[in-house]
Amino acid sequence: ALGKGSDLEKAFATVALVYNNSADPEGKLSKAETKSLLQTQFGGFIQGQEKKPKYQEIISALDEESENKIDFEDFMILLVSLTLMSDLLQEIKNVKTTK
């Protein structure tokens, strides 16, 4: 299914696959699992962001003791938020090609 899609379609399909492989049978992640997934699979985007207030706010919300779980929609919002504040995004914007 991923072989014939566009680069953007493949990117989103990959996000969905990574999430689904980590999610529980109900399709959700605990906050601890979400934080771990971000650290292992999204490190390039979050590296060096630790001192930014918005990053600290997001991560502290994941550290809170809570039974609330993250669904795929919230996970995507989290990824977009972290991407938009990332220094890596600025570097990527300076690259004019996708190949």
All heavy atoms as an XYZ file, in Angstrom:
770
protein
N       0.818     -1.202      0.000
C       0.000      0.000      0.000
C       0.857      1.259      0.000
O       0.476      2.250     -0.578
C      -0.932      0.008      1.211
N       2.014      1.210      0.653
C       2.867      2.396      0.710
C       3.700      2.588     -0.547
O       4.148      3.684     -0.829
C       3.813      2.307      1.911
C       3.170      2.259      3.276
C       4.246      2.115      4.347
C       2.341      3.475      3.540
N       3.903      1.511     -1.296
C       4.816      1.565     -2.436
C       4.418      2.514     -3.539
O       5.273      3.056     -4.211
N       3.130      2.717     -3.759
C       2.690      3.511     -4.896
C       2.207      4.906     -4.517
O       1.796      5.667     -5.381
C       1.585      2.777     -5.654
C       2.069      1.488     -6.280
C       0.995      0.843     -7.107
C       1.558     -0.441     -7.715
N       0.620     -1.054     -8.661
N       2.259      5.246     -3.269
C       1.790      6.553     -2.836
C       2.811      7.644     -3.070
O       3.980      7.390     -3.358
N       2.344      8.873     -2.939
C       3.248     10.019     -3.020
C       4.116     10.058     -1.767
O       3.847      9.353     -0.786
C       2.432     11.310     -3.127
O       1.774     11.569     -1.891
N       5.118     10.899     -1.786
C       5.986     11.035     -0.612
C       5.178     11.455      0.619
O       5.390     10.947      1.710
C       7.096     12.058     -0.873
C       8.147     11.565     -1.856
O       8.215     10.343     -2.102
O       8.896     12.412     -2.372
N       4.247     12.364      0.428
C       3.445     12.840      1.552
C       2.511     11.744      2.064
O       2.363     11.567      3.280
C       2.640     14.071      1.136
C       1.974     14.867      2.248
C       2.973     15.301      3.313
C       1.272     16.082      1.661
N       1.922     11.000      1.149
C       1.061      9.887      1.562
C       1.866      8.835      2.321
O       1.412      8.314      3.342
C       0.398      9.255      0.341
C      -0.658     10.144     -0.287
C      -1.122      9.665     -1.646
O      -0.354      9.006     -2.377
O      -2.276      9.964     -1.995
N       3.059      8.548      1.858
C       3.914      7.573      2.535
C       4.294      8.065      3.930
O       4.344      7.286      4.878
C       5.176      7.303      1.715
C       4.933      6.521      0.455
C       6.234      6.367     -0.313
C       6.017      5.824     -1.697
N       7.263      5.800     -2.480
N       4.555      9.366      4.047
C       4.925      9.929      5.347
C       3.792      9.759      6.357
O       4.020      9.316      7.487
C       5.295     11.410      5.190
N       2.583     10.081      5.952
C       1.453      9.950      6.872
C       1.115      8.498      7.154
O       0.740      8.140      8.272
C       0.228     10.720      6.357
C       0.257     12.162      6.774
C       0.850     13.109      5.967
C      -0.276     12.557      7.987
C       0.908     14.436      6.358
C      -0.221     13.883      8.390
C       0.375     14.830      7.574
N       1.266      7.644      6.156
C       1.035      6.214      6.376
C       2.047      5.669      7.372
O       1.702      4.859      8.239
C       1.109      5.455      5.053
N       3.288      6.136      7.291
C       4.325      5.697      8.220
C       3.986      6.130      9.642
O       4.131      5.355     10.586
C       5.704      6.238      7.799
O       6.010      5.727      6.493
C       6.791      5.817      8.779
N       3.521      7.364      9.802
C       3.116      7.844     11.126
C       2.018      6.945     11.686
O       2.070      6.517     12.844
C       2.634      9.314     11.080
C       2.004      9.726     12.412
C       3.768     10.245     10.725
N       1.024      6.634     10.863
C      -0.082      5.790     11.313
C       0.406      4.400     11.695
O      -0.012      3.851     12.718
C      -1.156      5.697     10.230
N       1.319      3.838     10.913
C       1.852      2.506     11.218
C       2.657      2.504     12.514
O       2.505      1.604     13.340
C       2.719      1.999     10.068
C       1.976      1.573      8.811
C       2.962      1.318      7.669
C       1.124      0.352      9.071
N       3.504      3.502     12.697
C       4.315      3.588     13.917
C       3.395      3.722     15.135
O       3.581      3.046     16.141
C       5.324      4.757     13.839
C       5.957      5.041     15.191
C       6.395      4.458     12.799
N       2.392      4.581     15.016
C       1.442      4.757     16.121
C       0.705      3.456     16.410
O       0.634      3.006     17.551
C       0.450      5.876     15.784
C      -0.575      6.084     16.873
C      -0.326      6.963     17.912
C      -1.779      5.377     16.884
C      -1.250      7.137     18.938
C      -2.702      5.539     17.905
C      -2.428      6.424     18.920
O      -3.341      6.581     19.931
N       0.153      2.844     15.374
C      -0.635      1.621     15.559
C       0.189      0.478     16.142
O      -0.323     -0.325     16.921
C      -1.280      1.185     14.244
C      -2.438      2.069     13.857
O      -3.035      2.748     14.699
N      -2.755      2.093     12.582
N       1.455      0.405     15.778
C       2.324     -0.649     16.312
C       2.595     -0.464     17.800
O       2.945     -1.418     18.495
C       3.632     -0.721     15.538
C       3.466     -1.343     14.174
O       2.524     -2.093     13.918
N       4.383     -1.027     13.274
N       2.441      0.756     18.294
C       2.693      1.041     19.706
C       1.416      1.129     20.536
O       1.471      1.035     21.755
C       3.456      2.368     19.837
O       4.699      2.289     19.180
N       0.288      1.326     19.884
C      -0.973      1.554     20.586
C      -1.523      0.268     21.204
O      -1.206     -0.837     20.773
C      -1.998      2.141     19.621
N      -2.368      0.465     22.210
C      -3.041     -0.669     22.847
C      -4.176     -1.168     21.944
O      -4.444     -0.566     20.897
C      -3.529     -0.281     24.249
C      -4.618      0.783     24.262
O      -5.255      1.033     23.216
O      -4.849      1.365     25.337
N      -4.857     -2.239     22.342
C      -5.943     -2.773     21.505
C      -7.067     -1.767     21.223
O      -7.783     -1.902     20.236
C      -6.470     -3.967     22.312
C      -5.293     -4.401     23.126
C      -4.568     -3.129     23.472
N      -7.198     -0.750     22.060
C      -8.211      0.286     21.837
C      -7.706      1.398     20.920
O      -8.416      2.364     20.649
C      -8.654      0.882     23.168
C      -9.341     -0.121     24.083
C      -9.639      0.448     25.458
O      -9.228      1.595     25.749
O     -10.278     -0.256     26.248
N      -6.453      1.276     20.470
C      -5.889      2.280     19.579
C      -5.402      3.526     20.272
O      -5.367      4.599     19.686
N      -4.970      3.385     21.539
C      -4.510      4.544     22.303
C      -3.152      4.255     22.937
O      -2.752      3.116     23.098
C      -5.524      4.912     23.382
C      -6.846      5.360     22.799
C      -7.786      5.844     23.867
C      -9.070      6.327     23.205
N      -9.955      6.979     24.160
N      -2.463      5.340     23.291
C      -1.175      5.257     23.978
C      -1.283      5.933     25.340
O      -1.936      6.971     25.467
C      -0.087      6.003     23.192
C       0.376      5.446     21.870
C       1.340      6.426     21.207
C       1.060      4.105     22.062
N      -0.608      5.361     26.327
C      -0.498      6.073     27.606
C       0.412      7.277     27.386
O       1.135      7.360     26.391
C       0.093      5.165     28.680
O       1.471      4.944     28.432
N       0.378      8.195     28.323
C       1.242      9.369     28.201
C       2.712      8.964     28.246
O       3.531      9.503     27.514
C       0.907     10.393     29.274
C      -0.443     11.062     29.026
C      -0.741     12.145     30.052
C      -2.049     12.841     29.710
N      -2.321     13.944     30.626
N       3.055      7.991     29.081
C       4.442      7.513     29.165
C       4.868      6.868     27.843
O       5.994      7.088     27.368
C       4.607      6.527     30.312
N       3.979      6.085     27.247
C       4.285      5.460     25.957
C       4.435      6.516     24.867
O       5.304      6.404     23.996
C       3.171      4.478     25.564
C       3.120      3.238     26.422
C       1.842      2.448     26.241
O       0.772      3.030     25.941
O       1.924      1.217     26.414
N       3.617      7.546     24.932
C       3.705      8.634     23.962
C       5.055      9.330     24.073
O       5.723      9.575     23.058
C       2.560      9.648     24.181
O       1.309      8.967     24.044
C       2.639     10.787     23.198
N       5.457      9.632     25.298
C       6.744     10.304     25.512
C       7.892      9.426     25.014
O       8.797      9.909     24.334
C       6.919     10.636     26.994
C       8.159     11.443     27.277
C       8.230     11.849     28.741
C       9.475     12.639     29.031
N       9.573     13.014     30.438
N       7.848      8.151     25.311
C       8.879      7.225     24.860
C       8.918      7.150     23.334
O       9.995      7.162     22.725
C       8.634      5.839     25.455
O       9.569      4.919     24.961
N       7.761      7.080     22.704
C       7.689      7.020     21.252
C       8.276      8.281     20.628
O       9.022      8.219     19.640
C       6.237      6.819     20.805
C       5.998      6.561     19.327
C       6.713      5.298     18.858
C       4.510      6.446     19.049
N       7.979      9.425     21.205
C       8.544     10.676     20.700
C      10.061     10.679     20.827
O      10.765     11.117     19.911
C       7.961     11.873     21.460
C       6.494     12.186     21.201
C       6.017     13.268     22.160
C       6.274     12.611     19.758
N      10.573     10.203     21.953
C      12.022     10.195     22.164
C      12.729      9.241     21.218
O      13.822      9.540     20.748
C      12.330      9.854     23.616
C      11.913     10.964     24.565
C      11.954     10.556     26.029
O      11.835      9.388     26.379
N      12.090     11.546     26.900
N      12.121      8.096     20.924
C      12.785      7.107     20.072
C      12.544      7.329     18.586
O      13.411      7.028     17.784
C      12.355      5.667     20.431
O      10.949      5.535     20.259
C      12.748      5.318     21.854
N      11.390      7.860     18.212
C      11.035      7.983     16.807
C      11.010      9.421     16.274
O      10.882      9.620     15.069
C       9.650      7.358     16.562
C       9.589      5.878     16.795
C      10.308      5.100     15.696
O      10.255      5.464     14.528
N      10.975      4.033     16.073
N      11.132     10.404     17.149
C      10.991     11.801     16.729
C      12.107     12.673     17.302
O      11.983     13.880     17.408
C       9.610     12.313     17.177
C       8.997     13.328     16.260
C       8.751     13.047     14.931
C       8.631     14.577     16.744
C       8.167     13.991     14.089
C       8.044     15.521     15.925
C       7.817     15.229     14.598
N      13.203     12.013     17.669
C      14.301     12.696     18.345
C      14.906     13.850     17.585
O      15.296     14.851     18.174
N      14.998     13.717     16.264
C      15.576     14.797     15.469
C      14.801     16.090     15.584
O      15.373     17.179     15.547
N      13.495     15.985     15.715
C      12.659     17.176     15.823
C      12.614     17.744     17.235
O      12.396     18.940     17.411
C      11.233     16.884     15.334
C      11.112     16.889     13.837
C      11.253     15.724     13.113
C      10.871     18.066     13.145
C      11.155     15.722     11.735
C      10.768     18.079     11.766
C      10.908     16.901     11.051
N      12.787     16.899     18.246
C      12.694     17.428     19.612
C      14.061     17.733     20.223
O      14.136     18.414     21.238
C      11.883     16.492     20.542
C      12.508     15.114     20.670
C      10.453     16.393     20.073
C      11.793     14.201     21.667
N      15.121     17.274     19.586
C      16.470     17.521     20.108
C      16.735     19.025     20.184
O      16.470     19.768     19.241
C      17.506     16.855     19.212
C      18.914     16.998     19.717
C      19.900     16.251     18.824
O      19.576     15.832     17.728
N      21.099     16.095     19.312
N      17.224     19.473     21.305
C      17.563     20.878     21.505
C      16.384     21.772     21.841
O      16.543     22.981     21.963
N      15.199     21.205     21.988
C      14.006     22.007     22.263
C      13.698     22.111     23.754
O      12.764     22.804     24.146
C      12.792     21.392     21.543
C      12.992     21.170     20.071
C      13.474     22.408     19.326
O      12.833     23.452     19.358
N      14.617     22.302     18.690
N      14.501     21.432     24.567
C      14.192     21.288     25.986
C      14.007     22.606     26.727
O      13.271     22.672     27.703
C      15.284     20.471     26.686
C      15.401     19.043     26.204
C      16.246     18.873     24.938
O      16.828     19.879     24.443
O      16.319     17.745     24.442
N      14.644     23.676     26.277
C      14.559     24.945     26.995
C      13.407     25.826     26.535
O      13.134     26.853     27.134
C      15.879     25.710     26.863
C      17.016     24.991     27.565
C      18.299     25.756     27.499
C      19.378     24.949     28.208
N      20.672     25.578     28.184
N      12.733     25.414     25.480
C      11.615     26.214     24.978
C      10.392     25.997     25.868
O      10.026     24.863     26.160
C      11.291     25.841     23.540
C      12.384     26.228     22.567
C      12.005     25.898     21.135
C      13.090     26.347     20.185
N      12.741     26.022     18.786
N       9.752     27.091     26.305
C       8.593     26.965     27.207
C       7.477     26.076     26.644
O       6.884     25.290     27.389
C       8.117     28.404     27.378
C       9.322     29.234     27.100
C      10.116     28.490     26.071
N       7.168     26.192     25.370
C       6.083     25.391     24.795
C       6.440     23.905     24.826
O       5.589     23.071     25.120
C       5.794     25.844     23.359
C       4.627     25.140     22.729
C       3.303     25.470     23.411
C       2.155     24.791     22.714
N       0.911     24.867     23.441
N       7.697     23.573     24.552
C       8.131     22.177     24.620
C       7.988     21.668     26.056
O       7.470     20.583     26.282
C       9.580     22.035     24.158
C      10.109     20.626     24.311
C       9.871     19.668     23.333
C      10.826     20.255     25.444
C      10.333     18.371     23.474
C      11.290     18.959     25.597
C      11.046     18.021     24.608
O      11.495     16.734     24.771
N       8.452     22.455     27.015
C       8.350     22.054     28.419
C       6.897     21.841     28.822
O       6.580     20.913     29.564
C       9.007     23.109     29.307
C      10.518     23.169     29.147
C      11.147     24.311     29.918
O      10.463     25.150     30.488
N      12.471     24.343     29.929
N       6.014     22.690     28.317
C       4.585     22.559     28.618
C       4.033     21.233     28.067
O       3.310     20.523     28.759
C       3.846     23.738     27.982
C       2.357     23.734     28.183
C       1.697     24.886     27.437
O       2.272     26.001     27.397
O       0.606     24.670     26.895
N       4.400     20.901     26.838
C       3.924     19.664     26.215
C       4.445     18.447     26.969
O       3.689     17.535     27.302
C       4.347     19.608     24.731
C       3.545     20.641     23.921
C       4.155     18.208     24.154
C       4.063     20.864     22.512
N       5.738     18.430     27.248
C       6.341     17.278     27.916
C       5.846     17.159     29.355
O       5.592     16.055     29.834
C       7.882     17.337     27.847
C       8.335     17.224     26.378
C       8.525     16.252     28.690
C       7.870     15.969     25.638
N       5.672     18.275     30.049
C       5.181     18.189     31.426
C       3.753     17.645     31.447
O       3.371     16.928     32.376
C       5.268     19.530     32.143
O       4.397     20.468     31.571
N       2.959     17.936     30.428
C       1.609     17.368     30.345
C       1.688     15.852     30.191
O       0.841     15.127     30.718
C       0.845     17.993     29.192
N       2.705     15.359     29.487
C       2.872     13.916     29.334
C       3.394     13.265     30.612
O       3.189     12.076     30.835
C       3.819     13.594     28.168
C       3.315     13.956     26.776
C       4.398     13.690     25.737
C       2.042     13.197     26.437
N       4.090     14.041     31.440
C       4.636     13.524     32.693
C       3.615     13.474     33.821
O       3.828     12.821     34.827
C       5.824     14.379     33.149
C       7.067     14.138     32.319
O       7.183     13.050     31.716
O       7.920     15.035     32.261
N       2.495     14.177     33.653
C       1.491     14.217     34.705
C       0.946     12.821     34.981
O       0.758     12.027     34.072
C       0.322     15.127     34.296
C       0.673     16.588     34.254
C      -0.475     17.432     33.718
O      -1.548     16.875     33.409
O      -0.281     18.649     33.616
N       0.713     12.555     36.240
C       0.095     11.286     36.617
C      -1.366     11.337     36.200
O      -2.154     12.079     36.754
C       0.208     11.071     38.131
C       1.614     10.800     38.606
C       2.177      9.504     38.053
O       1.439      8.528     37.898
O       3.380      9.479     37.759
N      -1.692     10.579     35.202
C      -3.063     10.582     34.717
C      -3.344      9.291     33.980
O      -2.475      8.730     33.329
C      -3.281     11.768     33.780
O      -4.559     11.707     33.211
N      -4.558      8.839     34.075
C      -4.976      7.644     33.358
C      -5.398      7.970     31.934
O      -5.681      7.073     31.153
C      -6.129      6.962     34.113
C      -5.697      6.394     35.453
C      -4.596      5.346     35.330
O      -4.679      4.483     34.443
O      -3.640      5.412     36.119
N      -5.466      9.255     31.622
C      -5.867      9.641     30.277
C      -4.869      9.120     29.262
O      -3.669      9.157     29.473
C      -5.960     11.159     30.145
C      -7.088     11.740     30.963
O      -8.026     11.036     31.320
N      -6.983     13.018     31.260
N      -5.393      8.633     28.157
C      -4.544      8.122     27.092
C      -4.659      9.025     25.875
O      -5.598      9.800     25.739
C      -4.931      6.691     26.745
C      -4.612      5.718     27.873
C      -4.747      4.294     27.417
C      -4.248      3.356     28.527
N      -4.186      1.979     28.058
N      -3.682      8.900     25.005
C      -3.592      9.720     23.800
C      -4.150      8.915     22.626
O      -3.694      7.793     22.372
C      -2.117     10.088     23.516
C      -1.458     10.768     24.719
C      -1.985     10.907     22.239
C      -1.871     12.164     24.989
N      -5.114      9.495     21.901
C      -5.592      8.813     20.698
C      -4.797      9.325     19.490
O      -3.954     10.221     19.617
C      -7.100      8.985     20.513
C      -7.546     10.425     20.308
O      -6.708     11.312     20.010
O      -8.747     10.676     20.443
N      -5.046      8.745     18.323
C      -4.261      9.088     17.140
C      -4.407     10.562     16.766
O      -3.428     11.217     16.420
C      -4.649      8.196     15.949
C      -3.804      8.443     14.740
C      -2.465      8.087     14.719
C      -4.344      9.031     13.606
C      -1.673      8.314     13.606
C      -3.560      9.259     12.486
C      -2.229      8.896     12.478
N      -5.605     11.101     16.872
C      -5.815     12.507     16.541
C      -4.976     13.412     17.435
O      -4.299     14.330     16.960
C      -7.304     12.863     16.674
C      -7.617     14.293     16.307
C      -9.100     14.595     16.429
O      -9.913     13.853     15.845
O      -9.427     15.580     17.122
N      -4.997     13.161     18.735
C      -4.191     13.963     19.668
C      -2.704     13.766     19.408
O      -1.911     14.704     19.550
C      -4.524     13.609     21.107
C      -5.903     14.092     21.520
O      -6.421     15.050     20.901
O      -6.479     13.507     22.456
N      -2.320     12.547     19.042
C      -0.915     12.267     18.726
C      -0.468     13.090     17.516
O       0.614     13.663     17.521
C      -0.725     10.772     18.463
C       0.701     10.374     18.209
C       1.617     10.324     19.240
C       1.121     10.048     16.921
C       2.941      9.953     19.010
C       2.435      9.680     16.686
C       3.348      9.631     17.731
N      -1.314     13.167     16.494
C      -0.969     13.953     15.304
C      -0.844     15.435     15.645
O       0.072     16.112     15.173
C      -2.009     13.735     14.201
C      -1.962     12.360     13.577
S      -0.383     11.993     12.760
C      -0.421     13.157     11.405
N      -1.732     15.943     16.485
C      -1.657     17.343     16.911
C      -0.354     17.582     17.669
O       0.321     18.598     17.483
C      -2.890     17.722     17.752
C      -4.131     17.713     16.861
C      -2.700     19.063     18.454
C      -5.446     17.783     17.612
N       0.007     16.641     18.513
C       1.256     16.721     19.260
C       2.459     16.758     18.314
O       3.356     17.590     18.466
C       1.347     15.525     20.206
C       2.524     15.421     21.147
C       2.550     16.587     22.121
C       2.458     14.109     21.900
N       2.473     15.873     17.308
C       3.571     15.855     16.342
C       3.678     17.169     15.583
O       4.779     17.704     15.401
C       3.392     14.711     15.335
C       3.669     13.298     15.792
C       3.505     12.337     14.610
C       5.043     13.153     16.398
N       2.540     17.690     15.144
C       2.554     18.949     14.404
C       3.053     20.082     15.300
O       3.887     20.899     14.882
C       1.154     19.264     13.823
C       1.097     20.686     13.267
C       0.795     18.257     12.741
N       2.597     20.125     16.531
C       3.044     21.165     17.467
C       4.544     21.106     17.680
O       5.233     22.138     17.630
C       2.335     21.011     18.811
O       0.953     21.168     18.656
N       5.068     19.912     17.912
C       6.506     19.760     18.132
C       7.296     20.087     16.866
O       8.375     20.678     16.932
C       6.819     18.348     18.610
C       6.335     18.011     20.018
C       6.475     16.521     20.297
C       7.080     18.825     21.060
N       6.756     19.724     15.717
C       7.438     20.009     14.455
C       7.522     21.502     14.207
O       8.573     22.016     13.813
C       6.705     19.319     13.279
O       6.694     17.912     13.511
C       7.390     19.612     11.958
N       6.427     22.214     14.435
C       6.402     23.646     14.161
C       7.384     24.433     15.016
O       7.896     25.457     14.574
C       4.978     24.194     14.343
C       3.985     23.748     13.281
C       2.578     24.212     13.650
C       4.379     24.251     11.912
N       7.668     23.964     16.212
C       8.608     24.685     17.076
C      10.057     24.215     16.895
O      10.980     24.804     17.432
C       8.197     24.554     18.536
C       8.515     23.227     19.161
S       8.136     23.172     20.916
C       6.366     23.117     20.865
N      10.252     23.207     16.096
C      11.558     22.569     15.978
C      12.563     23.385     15.165
O      12.242     23.952     14.123
C      11.384     21.201     15.318
O      12.628     20.619     15.053
N      13.787     23.385     15.630
C      14.878     23.997     14.866
C      15.127     23.219     13.581
O      15.513     23.788     12.568
C      16.163     24.025     15.700
C      16.028     24.912     16.935
O      15.237     25.886     16.911
O      16.722     24.632     17.929
N      14.896     21.901     13.623
C      15.090     21.070     12.440
C      14.160     21.498     11.315
O      14.535     21.487     10.143
C      14.876     19.593     12.779
C      15.054     18.590     11.642
C      16.454     18.676     11.033
C      14.776     17.183     12.137
N      12.949     21.937     11.637
C      12.016     22.402     10.615
C      12.605     23.585      9.856
O      12.475     23.669      8.632
C      10.674     22.789     11.238
C       9.628     23.311     10.249
C       9.262     22.249      9.215
C       8.392     23.792     10.992
N      13.267     24.482     10.572
C      13.876     25.632      9.906
C      14.966     25.186      8.934
O      15.095     25.729      7.835
C      14.443     26.609     10.947
C      13.389     27.225     11.839
C      12.226     27.835     11.069
O      12.416     28.594     10.130
N      11.010     27.486     11.453
N      15.743     24.182      9.314
C      16.762     23.649      8.413
C      16.125     23.009      7.188
O      16.592     23.184      6.067
C      17.624     22.617      9.139
C      18.484     23.195     10.239
C      19.246     22.113     11.005
O      19.564     21.073     10.390
O      19.500     22.326     12.199
N      15.049     22.275      7.401
C      14.351     21.607      6.306
C      13.771     22.632      5.342
O      13.815     22.441      4.127
C      13.243     20.675      6.861
C      13.883     19.493      7.592
C      12.318     20.187      5.745
C      12.899     18.662      8.399
N      13.240     23.714      5.862
C      12.657     24.757      5.010
C      13.690     25.347      4.059
O      13.343     25.852      3.010
C      12.041     25.859      5.864
C      10.717     25.499      6.484
C      10.192     26.700      7.266
C       8.805     26.471      7.783
N       8.303     27.640      8.523
N      14.956     25.292      4.447
C      16.025     25.843      3.607
C      16.420     24.911      2.470
O      17.142     25.303      1.576
C      17.248     26.183      4.454
C      16.975     27.335      5.403
O      16.155     28.204      5.116
N      17.631     27.338      6.552
N      15.952     23.672      2.517
C      16.239     22.711      1.459
C      15.119     22.799      0.433
O      13.956     22.726      0.762
C      16.325     21.266      2.023
C      16.547     20.257      0.914
C      17.434     21.188      3.068
N      15.510     22.940     -0.841
C      14.503     23.187     -1.879
C      13.998     21.923     -2.560
O      13.044     21.957     -3.285
C      15.077     24.136     -2.938
C      15.453     25.496     -2.386
C      14.255     26.226     -1.837
C      14.635     27.579     -1.280
N      13.656     28.189     -0.458
N      14.641     20.785     -2.364
C      14.192     19.567     -3.023
C      13.782     18.526     -1.980
O      14.180     18.616     -0.825
C      15.311     18.961     -3.903
O      16.391     18.569     -3.066
C      15.787     19.951     -4.939
N      13.022     17.529     -2.411
C      12.606     16.459     -1.518
C      13.372     15.184     -1.786
O      13.169     14.193     -1.142
C      11.097     16.181     -1.651
O      10.804     15.838     -3.002
C      10.273     17.370     -1.214
N      14.238     15.177     -2.748
C      14.997     13.970     -3.108
C      16.455     14.115     -2.718
O      17.023     15.147     -2.716
C      14.916     13.699     -4.606
C      13.496     13.553     -5.097
C      13.009     12.166     -4.873
C      11.558     12.064     -5.335
N      10.877     10.940     -4.952
